[in-house]
């Protein structure tokens, strides 16, 4: 019996790793949504992405 992922509601449709779709840039404005800082949970660690007054981004652990 073959498995047809098109009919499997549990199957996810993700592009292959490092495909052009996954490498498409995301605008920092879309991530920050008007804020100066964003908290990012990565594993068990919380990181802060901060927008400086001069428009640079800094990632803090």
Secondary structure, 3 states (H helix, E strand, C coil): CCCCHHHCCCCCCCCCCCCCCCCCCCCHHHHHCCCCEEEEEECCEEEEEEECCCCCEEEEC
